[in-house]
Amino acid sequence: MPVSQRVRTALERASWIRKMFEEGARLKKELGPENVYDFSLGNPNLDPPDRFRQVLQELAQDDPPGCHGYMPNAGFPEVREAVAAYVSKEQGVGLTADHIVMTVGAGGALNTVFRAILDPGDEVVVPRPYFVEYNFYLDNHGGVLKTVPTTEAFDLRLDALDQAIGPRTRAVLINSPNNPTGKVYDRASLEALRNLLDRKSAELGRRIYLISDEPYRKIVYDGVEVPPVLEIFPHAFVCTSYSKDLSLPGERIGYIAVSPRMDDVALVTGALTFTNRILGYVNAPALAQRVVARLQGVTVDLEFYRRNRDTLYQGLVEAGYDCPKPEGAFYLFPRSPIEDDVAFVRELQKENILAVPGSGFGGPGHFRLAYCCSYETVERSLPGFRRALERVRG
């Protein structure tokens, strides 16, 4: 057998997102990109802000010896200081460079945290729907994913979380704003979750961490605010990247911020620095680190995403779809008009519309639309959405 059974099984469960992305590439080649309405992959359509190019050019011209070499595994000290200063204001706590580990994107951050805190068989509880790659990240480190339902509006269900947390639970992982729903968990929900984790930690005699996956934190609409996790939770990790708010997914740059109030925080950050190295990342990309240090608080134009959201949401609702309005990120998660969400996604393909079944996110009966695409794609797709709905309703 040329590959391991473990990987063969993973390939069979491979992400629907990538499958639809590959189908999109085939259709665009066959029909022309203007005739395919691709909502499959959360790959930002916007270019990075102009300030990014300015900083990149300045750094390319100012190229001191050693700037492309190894640095401390946690990242350049001056970069971590800049990130810590910004995150301290954002999160309402006092962080230093020692509380920051620069990582290879948010995916690298999550893998680094899992490797540092999990023993084989430890569980991480995740509200569903959820980002499908969590399955594979946890499997990398012998962890077990345990999912719990949310409400009809995708709010946290504290009763379900309470029942799911047990002797092997090591952490609860949240993603807000959420992929695939666009839901933002409010402060009251997070404070209730903190109280639950404190109670459960005391009952079980082991610390249960909160891990917050936050690559969409800055992409919110209508005055919605994302609560500061590190202020609310004393035993929390924030894992994030610059992939979405700066449109830099290919540069693979992010960080872990560790609560300064965490027990044995120096040991924990030391473990993260170690696991960042031994997982093969060694360190986050040097040039990308130096760039983002000078772009703290800079984002792409969110009006572009808000316009896409409003146009697509309004068009779907007017056509007859049941669709919660997302508060953040750049995804819609409508209900499928038929029970079989995979079958309905195939119905949309007849209109050259590429969506992802909700089943792939632990949310059967829905489908995900990534509206980080051109406005023309959104506008031109709406008649096809209407026709597909009319067909399945007879």
Backbone hydrogen bonds in HBPLUS format (Angstrom, degrees):
<---DONOR---> <-ACCEPTOR-->    atom                        ^
c    i                          cat <-CA-CA->   ^        H-A-AA   ^      H-
h    n   atom  resd res      DA  || num        DHA   H-A  angle D-A-AA Bond
n    s   type  num  typ     dist DA aas  dist angle  dist       angle   num
A0008-ARG N   A0004-SER O   2.92 MM   4  6.23 157.4  1.97 150.1 157.4     1
A0009-THR N   A0005-GLN O   2.91 MM   4  6.11 158.5  1.96 148.7 153.5     2
A0010-ALA N   A0006-ARG O   3.07 MM   4  6.34 153.1  2.15 138.3 146.0     3
A0011-LEU N   A0007-VAL O   2.80 MM   4  6.06 153.6  1.87 151.8 158.7     4
A0012-GLU N   A0008-ARG O   3.08 MM   4  6.37 149.3  2.18 143.6 151.3     5
A0013-ARG N   A0009-THR O   3.18 MM   4  6.49 135.0  2.39 139.3 151.1     6
A0013-ARG N   A0010-ALA O   3.07 MM   3  5.06 129.7  2.33  94.4 108.1     7
A0014-ALA N   A0011-LEU O   3.09 MM   3  4.74 160.6  2.13 100.9 104.4     8
A0019-LYS N   A0015-SER O   3.26 MM   4  6.58 158.0  2.31 142.2 148.6     9
A0020-MET N   A0016-TRP O   2.94 MM   4  6.15 162.7  1.97 154.3 156.9    10
A0021-PHE N   A0017-ILE O   2.98 MM   4  6.19 150.1  2.07 144.5 153.7    11
A0022-GLU N   A0018-ARG O   2.90 MM   4  6.11 159.6  1.94 152.7 156.7    12
A0023-GLU N   A0019-LYS O   2.98 MM   4  6.26 150.3  2.07 142.1 150.9    13
A0024-GLY N   A0020-MET O   2.84 MM   4  6.05 148.5  1.93 142.9 151.6    14
A0025-ALA N   A0021-PHE O   3.03 MM   4  6.41 151.2  2.12 146.0 152.8    15
A0026-ARG N   A0022-GLU O   3.14 MM   4  6.46 154.4  2.21 144.2 150.5    16
A0027-LEU N   A0023-GLU O   2.95 MM   4  6.24 165.6  1.97 153.6 157.1    17
A0028-LYS N   A0024-GLY O   2.88 MM   4  6.00 161.6  1.91 154.2 159.2    18
A0029-LYS N   A0025-ALA O   3.18 MM   4  6.28 151.6  2.26 139.5 146.3    19
A0030-GLU N   A0026-ARG O   3.05 MM   4  6.29 148.5  2.15 144.0 153.2    20
A0031-LEU N   A0027-LEU O   2.68 MM   4  5.73 169.4  1.69 161.9 164.0    21
A0032-GLY N   A0028-LYS O   2.81 MM   4  4.63 138.7  1.98 120.3 129.9    22
A0035-ASN N   A0032-GLY O   3.02 MM   3  5.66 161.3  2.06 121.0 127.0    23
A0036-VAL N   A0033-PRO O   3.35 MM   3  5.42 169.2  2.37 109.1 110.1    24
A0037-TYR N   A0352-ASN O   2.80 MM 315  6.01 173.1  1.80 165.6 167.4    25
A0354-LEU N   A0037-TYR O   2.89 MM 317  6.14 167.5  1.90 150.5 151.9    26
A0039-PHE N   A0354-LEU O   2.90 MM 315  5.45 149.8  1.99 141.4 151.0    27
A0370-ALA N   A0039-PHE O   2.82 MM 331  4.58 165.6  1.84 125.2 128.8    28
A0052-PHE N   A0049-PRO O   2.96 MM   3  5.48 138.9  2.13 111.6 122.1    29
A0053-ARG N   A0050-ASP O   3.03 MM   3  5.38 116.8  2.45 104.6 118.6    30
A0054-GLN N   A0050-ASP O   3.12 MM   4  6.49 158.4  2.17 153.5 160.0    31
A0055-VAL N   A0051-ARG O   2.98 MM   4  6.18 165.9  2.00 152.3 155.2    32
A0056-LEU N   A0052-PHE O   2.90 MM   4  6.06 162.9  1.93 151.8 157.2    33
A0057-GLN N   A0053-ARG O   2.93 MM   4  6.09 160.8  1.97 148.4 152.9    34
A0058-GLU N   A0054-GLN O   2.99 MM   4  6.22 160.2  2.03 148.2 154.0    35
A0059-LEU N   A0055-VAL O   2.91 MM   4  6.12 161.8  1.94 155.1 159.5    36
A0060-ALA N   A0056-LEU O   2.94 MM   4  6.11 148.0  2.05 143.1 152.3    37
A0061-GLN N   A0057-GLN O   3.09 MM   4  6.32 145.2  2.22 145.3 153.3    38
A0062-ASP N   A0058-GLU O   2.94 MM   4  6.14 146.4  2.05 143.2 153.3    39
A0067-CYS N   A0064-PRO O   3.25 MM   3  5.86 158.2  2.30 142.0 140.8    40
A0069-GLY N   A0066-GLY O   3.14 MM   3  5.15 166.4  2.16 110.6 112.4    41
A0075-GLY N   A0072-PRO O   2.73 MM   3  5.35 160.2  1.77 124.1 131.2    42
A0102-MET N   A0074-ALA O   2.81 MM  28  5.58 169.8  1.82 150.4 146.8    43
A0079-VAL N   A0076-PHE O   3.09 MM   3  5.22 125.4  2.40 101.5 115.6    44
A0080-ARG N   A0076-PHE O   3.03 MM   4  6.32 166.5  2.05 162.0 165.2    45
A0081-GLU N   A0077-PRO O   2.93 MM   4  6.13 147.5  2.03 144.9 154.4    46
A0082-ALA N   A0078-GLU O   3.14 MM   4  6.30 154.5  2.21 135.9 141.8    47
A0083-VAL N   A0079-VAL O   2.94 MM   4  6.25 162.3  1.97 155.7 160.6    48
A0084-ALA N   A0080-ARG O   2.83 MM   4  5.88 161.8  1.87 144.7 150.5    49
A0085-ALA N   A0081-GLU O   2.99 MM   4  6.16 154.8  2.06 146.3 152.3    50
A0086-TYR N   A0082-ALA O   3.23 MM   4  6.48 159.0  2.27 144.7 149.5    51
A0087-VAL N   A0083-VAL O   2.85 MM   4  6.03 173.3  1.86 162.9 164.9    52
A0088-SER N   A0084-ALA O   2.89 MM   4  5.87 149.9  1.99 143.2 151.0    53
A0089-LYS N   A0086-TYR O   3.16 MM   3  5.46 123.1  2.50 102.8 115.3    54
A0090-GLU N   A0086-TYR O   3.04 MM   4  6.32 161.9  2.08 150.5 156.2    55
A0091-GLN N   A0087-VAL O   2.73 MM   4  5.69 160.8  1.77 154.7 158.3    56
A0092-GLY N   A0088-SER O   2.92 MM   4  5.55 125.4  2.22 131.0 141.9    57
A0099-HIS N   A0096-THR O   3.00 MM   3  5.61 163.2  2.03 118.3 123.5    58
A0100-ILE N   A0097-ALA O   3.15 MM   3  5.40 166.2  2.17 115.9 117.4    59
A0258-VAL N   A0099-HIS O   2.94 MM 159  5.18 161.7  1.97 152.0 157.6    60
A0101-VAL N   A0256-ILE O   3.00 MM 155  5.13 155.0  2.06 144.6 151.2    61
A0256-ILE N   A0101-VAL O   2.79 MM 155  5.13 149.9  1.88 144.5 154.8    62
A0103-THR N   A0254-GLY O   2.82 MM 151  5.01 171.5  1.83 119.8 122.8    63
A0254-GLY N   A0103-THR O   2.95 MM 151  5.01 148.2  2.05 143.3 139.6    64
A0108-GLY N   A0104-VAL O   3.20 MM   4  4.77 137.0  2.39 132.5 133.0    65
A0109-ALA N   A0105-GLY O   3.06 MM   4  6.33 148.2  2.17 137.7 147.1    66
A0110-LEU N   A0106-ALA O   2.90 MM   4  6.17 162.1  1.93 153.8 156.4    67
A0111-ASN N   A0107-GLY O   3.06 MM   4  6.26 167.1  2.08 149.9 153.5    68
A0112-THR N   A0108-GLY O   2.95 MM   4  6.04 152.4  2.03 143.7 151.5    69
A0113-VAL N   A0109-ALA O   2.98 MM   4  6.27 156.2  2.04 150.9 156.8    70
A0114-PHE N   A0110-LEU O   2.88 MM   4  6.10 172.6  1.88 158.4 160.5    71
A0115-ARG N   A0111-ASN O   2.98 MM   4  6.08 163.0  2.01 146.5 151.2    72
A0116-ALA N   A0112-THR O   3.17 MM   4  6.27 143.4  2.31 136.2 145.6    73
A0116-ALA N   A0113-VAL O   3.04 MM   3  5.12 121.7  2.39  96.9 112.1    74
A0117-ILE N   A0113-VAL O   3.04 MM   4  6.27 149.1  2.14 157.7 165.2    75
A0118-LEU N   A0114-PHE O   3.03 MM   4  5.59 153.4  2.10 152.0 154.7    76
A0122-ASP N   A0119-ASP O   2.94 MM   3  5.60 161.7  1.98 148.4 149.0    77
A0121-GLY N   A0142-GLY O   2.79 MM  21  5.92 172.8  1.80 158.0 156.1    78
A0144-VAL N   A0122-ASP O   2.84 MM  22  6.04 148.2  1.94 153.8 158.9    79
A0123-GLU N   A0168-ARG O   2.74 MM  45  5.55 172.3  1.75 139.2 140.8    80
A0170-ARG N   A0123-GLU O   2.78 MM  47  5.70 171.0  1.79 161.5 158.7    81
A0124-VAL N   A0144-VAL O   2.91 MM  20  6.21 155.5  1.97 164.1 164.9    82
A0146-LYS N   A0124-VAL O   2.98 MM  22  5.98 161.0  2.02 153.9 150.7    83
A0125-VAL N   A0171-ALA O   2.95 MM  46  6.41 156.3  2.01 154.7 154.7    84
A0173-LEU N   A0125-VAL O   2.87 MM  48  6.14 161.3  1.91 158.6 164.1    85
A0126-VAL N   A0146-LYS O   2.87 MM  20  6.17 153.1  1.95 146.2 153.2    86
A0148-VAL N   A0126-VAL O   3.02 MM  22  6.24 144.7  2.15 140.7 144.2    87
A0128-ARG N   A0148-VAL O   2.81 MM  20  5.89 152.2  1.89 172.8 169.4    88
A0130-TYR N   A0361-PHE O   2.86 MM 231  5.22 154.5  1.93 140.4 148.3    89
A0134-TYR N   A0131-PHE O   3.11 MM   3  6.10 168.6  2.12 129.8 133.2    90
A0135-ASN N   A0132-VAL O   3.18 MM   3  6.09 151.3  2.27 124.5 128.2    91
A0136-PHE N   A0133-GLU O   3.01 MM   3  5.35 116.0  2.44 105.5 119.4    92
A0137-TYR N   A0133-GLU O   2.96 MM   4  6.26 164.9  1.99 161.3 166.2    93
A0138-LEU N   A0134-TYR O   3.00 MM   4  6.09 169.5  2.01 153.0 155.2    94
A0139-ASP N   A0135-ASN O   3.08 MM   4  6.24 157.1  2.13 141.8 148.8    95
A0140-ASN N   A0136-PHE O   2.98 MM   4  6.16 142.2  2.12 144.9 153.7    96
A0141-HIS N   A0138-LEU O   2.97 MM   3  5.53 149.1  2.07 113.6 121.8    97
A0143-GLY N   A0138-LEU O   2.91 MM   5  4.71 148.4  2.01 147.9 138.4    98
A0142-GLY N   A0139-ASP O   3.36 MM   3  5.11 177.8  2.36 106.1 105.8    99
A0151-THR N   A0155-ASP O   2.97 MM   4  5.21 159.1  2.02 141.9 148.8   100
A0154-PHE N   A0151-THR O   2.86 MM   3  4.79 160.5  1.90 108.3 112.2   101
A0161-LEU N   A0157-ARG O   3.10 MM   4  6.43 158.8  2.14 151.3 157.7   102
A0162-ASP N   A0158-LEU O   2.86 MM   4  5.97 157.6  1.91 146.1 152.4   103
A0163-GLN N   A0159-ASP O   3.11 MM   4  6.34 158.1  2.16 144.0 148.8   104
A0164-ALA N   A0160-ALA O   3.03 MM   4  6.18 144.8  2.16 141.6 151.4   105
A0165-ILE N   A0161-LEU O   3.10 MM   4  6.21 145.2  2.22 152.7 158.9   106
A0169-THR N   A0166-GLY O   3.04 MM   3  5.38 163.2  2.07 116.0 121.3   107
A0209-TYR N   A0170-ARG O   2.99 MM  39  6.35 161.0  2.03 145.9 140.1   108
A0172-VAL N   A0209-TYR O   2.89 MM  37  6.36 150.4  1.98 155.3 162.3   109
A0211-ILE N   A0172-VAL O   2.88 MM  39  6.16 167.0  1.89 159.9 161.7   110
A0174-ILE N   A0211-ILE O   2.91 MM  37  6.35 160.3  1.95 166.5 173.1   111
A0213-ASP N   A0174-ILE O   2.85 MM  39  6.15 174.1  1.85 163.1 163.0   112
A0178-ASN N   A0183-LYS O   2.87 MM   5  5.12 144.6  1.99 134.5 146.1   113
A0182-GLY N   A0178-ASN O   2.71 MM   4  4.68 151.6  1.79 130.8 138.1   114
A0327-GLU N   A0182-GLY O   2.96 MM 145  5.56 139.5  2.13 129.4 135.6   115
A0328-GLY N   A0182-GLY O   2.98 MM 146  4.80 135.5  2.18 131.3 141.2   116
A0190-LEU N   A0186-ASP O   3.15 MM   4  6.50 158.0  2.20 150.8 157.2   117
A0191-GLU N   A0187-ARG O   2.82 MM   4  6.07 156.9  1.88 158.0 164.4   118
A0192-ALA N   A0188-ALA O   3.02 MM   4  6.19 153.2  2.09 143.3 150.5   119
A0193-LEU N   A0189-SER O   2.94 MM   4  6.20 148.6  2.04 141.8 151.0   120
A0194-ARG N   A0190-LEU O   2.85 MM   4  6.12 153.0  1.92 145.8 153.0   121
A0195-ASN N   A0191-GLU O   3.06 MM   4  6.33 160.5  2.10 145.8 150.1   122
A0196-LEU N   A0192-ALA O   3.02 MM   4  6.27 151.8  2.10 142.3 150.3   123
A0197-LEU N   A0193-LEU O   2.88 MM   4  6.17 162.0  1.91 155.4 159.4   124
A0198-ASP N   A0194-ARG O   2.91 MM   4  6.15 158.3  1.96 153.6 159.6   125
A0199-ARG N   A0195-ASN O   3.00 MM   4  6.16 159.7  2.04 144.9 150.5   126
A0200-LYS N   A0196-LEU O   2.85 MM   4  6.05 168.4  1.86 156.5 159.9   127
A0201-SER N   A0197-LEU O   2.85 MM   4  5.86 155.7  1.91 142.4 149.6   128
A0202-ALA N   A0198-ASP O   3.11 MM   4  6.30 156.2  2.17 143.2 148.9   129
A0203-GLU N   A0199-ARG O   2.94 MM   4  6.21 160.0  1.98 151.0 156.9   130
A0204-LEU N   A0200-LYS O   2.89 MM   4  5.96 161.1  1.92 153.0 157.2   131
A0205-GLY N   A0201-SER O   2.88 MM   4  5.70 128.3  2.15 136.9 148.5   132
A0210-LEU N   A0235-HIS O   3.11 MM  25  6.44 157.4  2.16 151.0 157.1   133
A0237-PHE N   A0210-LEU O   2.90 MM  27  6.40 150.3  1.99 156.8 166.4   134
A0212-SER N   A0237-PHE O   2.84 MM  25  6.17 170.2  1.85 165.5 168.7   135
A0239-CYS N   A0212-SER O   2.85 MM  27  6.05 170.5  1.85 157.3 159.7   136
A0214-GLU N   A0239-CYS O   2.79 MM  25  6.05 164.6  1.82 162.8 168.1   137
A0217-ARG N   A0214-GLU O   3.23 MM   3  5.27 168.3  2.25 115.8 115.4   138
A0219-ILE N   A0216-TYR O   2.89 MM   3  5.24 155.2  1.95 116.4 124.7   139
A0329-ALA N   A0219-ILE O   2.79 MM 110  5.25 146.8  1.90 155.6 156.6   140
A0221-TYR N   A0327-GLU O   3.04 MM 106  5.73 152.9  2.11 160.3 156.1   141
A0224-VAL N   A0221-TYR O   3.02 MM   3  5.78 167.9  2.03 125.7 129.6   142
A0231-GLU N   A0228-PRO O   3.20 MM   3  5.49 134.1  2.42 104.1 116.0   143
A0232-ILE N   A0228-PRO O   3.23 MM   4  6.51 151.1  2.32 148.9 157.1   144
A0233-PHE N   A0229-VAL O   2.78 MM   4  5.84 171.0  1.79 164.9 166.9   145
A0259-SER N   A0236-ALA O   3.08 MM  23  5.54 159.7  2.12 170.8 165.8   146
A0238-VAL N   A0257-ALA O   2.89 MM  19  5.06 162.8  1.92 150.3 155.7   147
A0257-ALA N   A0238-VAL O   2.88 MM  19  5.06 157.3  1.93 144.8 152.4   148
A0240-THR N   A0255-TYR O   3.13 MM  15  5.74 163.5  2.15 164.9 169.5   149
A0255-TYR N   A0240-THR O   3.06 MM  15  5.74 151.5  2.15 134.1 140.4   150
A0242-TYR N   A0253-ILE O   3.09 MM  11  6.19 155.8  2.15 169.2 161.6   151
A0246-LEU N   A0242-TYR O   3.28 MM   4  5.45 145.2  2.40 125.4 132.7   152
A0248-LEU N   A0243-SER O   2.97 MM   5  4.26 128.4  2.24 102.0 116.4   153
A0300-VAL N   A0245-ASP O   2.81 MM  55  5.85 137.1  1.99 154.4 166.8   154
A0251-GLU N   A0248-LEU O   3.07 MM   3  5.48 153.9  2.14 113.7 121.6   155
A0262-MET N   A0259-SER O   3.17 MM   3  5.49 168.0  2.19 114.3 116.8   156
A0267-LEU N   A0264-ASP O   3.05 MM   3  5.39 119.4  2.44 105.9 120.3   157
A0268-VAL N   A0264-ASP O   3.01 MM   4  6.32 159.7  2.05 155.4 161.9   158
A0269-THR N   A0265-VAL O   2.90 MM   4  6.12 170.1  1.91 155.8 157.5   159
A0270-GLY N   A0266-ALA O   2.98 MM   4  6.03 149.2  2.07 138.2 147.4   160
A0271-ALA N   A0267-LEU O   2.90 MM   4  6.16 148.4  2.01 144.3 152.8   161
A0272-LEU N   A0268-VAL O   2.95 MM   4  6.30 153.1  2.02 150.0 157.5   162
A0273-THR N   A0269-THR O   2.99 MM   4  6.19 158.0  2.03 145.8 151.3   163
A0274-PHE N   A0270-GLY O   3.03 MM   4  6.24 152.7  2.11 142.2 149.8   164
A0275-THR N   A0271-ALA O   2.84 MM   4  6.11 167.0  1.86 155.0 158.0   165
A0276-ASN N   A0272-LEU O   2.87 MM   4  5.93 154.1  1.93 146.9 154.2   166
A0277-ARG N   A0274-PHE O   3.03 MM   3  5.27 127.3  2.32  99.8 113.2   167
A0278-ILE N   A0274-PHE O   2.97 MM   4  6.33 166.6  1.99 158.3 160.8   168
A0279-LEU N   A0275-THR O   3.08 MM   4  5.88 146.4  2.19 145.9 150.4   169
A0280-GLY N   A0277-ARG O   3.09 MM   3  5.73 160.7  2.13 116.4 121.8   170
A0283-ASN N   A0281-TYR O   2.62 MM   2  5.32 142.0  1.75 108.4  94.8   171
A0289-GLN N   A0285-PRO O   2.99 MM   4  6.20 153.8  2.06 150.4 158.1   172
A0290-ARG N   A0286-ALA O   3.12 MM   4  6.44 162.9  2.15 153.3 156.6   173
A0291-VAL N   A0287-LEU O   2.98 MM   4  6.26 148.0  2.08 148.3 157.7   174
A0292-VAL N   A0288-ALA O   3.02 MM   4  6.23 175.9  2.02 159.2 158.2   175
A0293-ALA N   A0289-GLN O   3.11 MM   4  6.23 145.5  2.23 147.9 157.1   176
A0294-ARG N   A0291-VAL O   3.03 MM   3  5.71 149.9  2.12 117.2 124.7   177
A0295-LEU N   A0292-VAL O   2.97 MM   3  4.78 165.1  2.00 105.4 109.2   178
A0298-VAL N   A0295-LEU O   3.08 MM   3  5.37 166.9  2.10 128.7 130.9   179
A0304-PHE N   A0301-ASP O   3.29 MM   3  6.04 151.5  2.38 115.8 120.9   180
A0306-ARG N   A0302-LEU O   2.94 MM   4  6.24 161.9  1.98 154.6 160.5   181
A0307-ARG N   A0303-GLU O   2.95 MM   4  6.04 161.6  1.98 147.4 151.4   182
A0308-ASN N   A0304-PHE O   3.17 MM   4  6.43 161.3  2.21 144.4 149.4   183
A0309-ARG N   A0305-TYR O   2.81 MM   4  6.02 165.1  1.84 154.4 158.8   184
A0310-ASP N   A0306-ARG O   2.90 MM   4  6.10 172.4  1.91 156.0 157.4   185
A0311-THR N   A0307-ARG O   2.99 MM   4  6.09 165.1  2.01 151.7 155.9   186
A0312-LEU N   A0308-ASN O   2.96 MM   4  6.02 170.4  1.97 154.7 157.8   187
A0313-TYR N   A0309-ARG O   2.80 MM   4  5.80 166.9  1.82 156.6 161.2   188
A0314-GLN N   A0310-ASP O   2.94 MM   4  5.86 164.8  1.96 141.7 146.8   189
A0315-GLY N   A0311-THR O   2.98 MM   4  6.00 157.4  2.04 141.4 148.3   190
A0316-LEU N   A0312-LEU O   2.96 MM   4  6.12 159.2  2.00 152.4 157.2   191
A0317-VAL N   A0313-TYR O   2.98 MM   4  6.17 166.9  1.99 156.4 160.1   192
A0318-GLU N   A0314-GLN O   2.94 MM   4  6.04 164.1  1.97 149.7 154.4   193
A0319-ALA N   A0315-GLY O   3.06 MM   4  6.17 139.8  2.23 135.4 146.0   194
A0320-GLY N   A0316-LEU O   3.11 MM   4  6.38 123.2  2.44 138.0 152.1   195
A0321-TYR N   A0316-LEU O   2.94 MM   5  5.36 164.8  1.96 150.7 145.7   196
A0320-GLY N   A0317-VAL O   3.04 MM   3  5.13 142.2  2.19  99.5 110.8   197
A0335-ARG N   A0322-ASP O   2.86 MM  13  5.55 173.8  1.86 174.7 176.7   198
A0371-TYR N   A0330-PHE O   3.00 MM  41  5.61 139.3  2.17 132.5 143.8   199
A0332-LEU N   A0369-LEU O   2.90 MM  37  5.12 152.3  1.98 143.3 152.5   200
A0369-LEU N   A0332-LEU O   2.92 MM  37  5.12 159.6  1.96 149.4 152.4   201
A0367-PHE N   A0334-PRO O   3.05 MM  33  5.85 143.1  2.19 155.0 162.1   202
A0336-SER N   A0365-GLY O   2.73 MM  29  5.24 172.6  1.74 127.2 129.9   203
A0344-PHE N   A0340-ASP O   3.10 MM   4  6.48 152.4  2.18 147.3 155.3   204
A0345-VAL N   A0341-ASP O   2.95 MM   4  6.17 154.1  2.02 145.9 152.5   205
A0346-ARG N   A0342-VAL O   3.07 MM   4  6.39 150.1  2.16 145.4 153.4   206
A0347-GLU N   A0343-ALA O   3.01 MM   4  6.35 137.7  2.20 136.9 148.9   207
A0348-LEU N   A0344-PHE O   2.90 MM   4  6.30 149.7  1.99 149.5 157.4   208
A0349-GLN N   A0345-VAL O   3.04 MM   4  6.37 141.2  2.20 138.7 149.3   209
A0350-LYS N   A0347-GLU O   3.14 MM   3  5.43 139.8  2.31 101.8 112.3   210
A0351-GLU N   A0348-LEU O   2.83 MM   3  5.31 149.9  1.92 111.6 121.4   211
A0353-ILE N   A0348-LEU O   3.09 MM   5  5.21 163.0  2.12 135.7 133.3   212
A0352-ASN N   A0349-GLN O   2.85 MM   3  4.64 158.4  1.89 107.7 110.0   213
A0356-VAL N   A0368-ARG O   3.17 MM  12  5.13 162.2  2.21 142.5 147.3   214
A0368-ARG N   A0356-VAL O   2.74 MM  12  5.13 164.9  1.76 155.7 158.9   215
A0360-GLY N   A0357-PRO O   3.14 MM   3  5.81 150.3  2.24 115.1 121.2   216
A0358-GLY N   A0366-HIS O   2.73 MM   8  4.57 147.7  1.83 135.2 125.2   217
A0361-PHE N   A0358-GLY O   2.82 MM   3  5.34 159.0  1.87 117.2 124.4   218
A0363-GLY N   A0358-GLY O   2.83 MM   5  4.64 155.9  1.89 139.2 133.1   219
A0362-GLY N   A0359-SER O   3.16 MM   3  5.03 166.8  2.18 107.6 108.9   220
A0377-THR N   A0374-SER O   3.16 MM   3  5.25 123.9  2.49  95.7 108.9   221
A0378-VAL N   A0374-SER O   3.32 MM   4  6.74 156.7  2.38 145.9 150.9   222
A0379-GLU N   A0375-TYR O   2.93 MM   4  6.22 172.3  1.94 159.2 160.0   223
A0380-ARG N   A0376-GLU O   2.91 MM   4  5.88 170.2  1.92 151.3 154.5   224
A0381-SER N   A0377-THR O   3.13 MM   4  6.00 132.4  2.37 138.2 148.4   225
A0381-SER N   A0378-VAL O   3.30 MM   3  5.41 138.2  2.48  98.3 109.6   226
A0384-GLY N   A0381-SER O   2.96 MM   3  5.42 121.6  2.31 112.6 127.4   227
A0385-PHE N   A0381-SER O   3.12 MM   4  6.48 152.1  2.20 152.7 161.3   228
A0386-ARG N   A0382-LEU O   3.12 MM   4  6.39 159.2  2.16 151.7 156.9   229
A0387-ARG N   A0383-PRO O   2.94 MM   4  6.23 160.3  1.98 149.9 155.0   230
A0388-ALA N   A0384-GLY O   2.98 MM   4  6.14 164.8  2.00 152.4 156.1   231
A0389-LEU N   A0385-PHE O   3.12 MM   4  6.30 160.8  2.16 147.6 152.4   232
A0390-GLU N   A0386-ARG O   2.98 MM   4  6.23 160.7  2.02 152.2 157.7   233
A0391-ARG N   A0387-ARG O   2.96 MM   4  6.20 152.6  2.04 150.0 157.0   234
A0392-VAL N   A0388-ALA O   3.22 MM   4  6.51 165.2  2.24 152.3 154.3   235
A0393-ARG N   A0389-LEU O   3.13 MM   4  6.25 140.8  2.29 144.5 155.1   236
A0394-GLY N   A0391-ARG O   3.12 MM   3  5.15 151.1  2.21  98.9 107.8   237
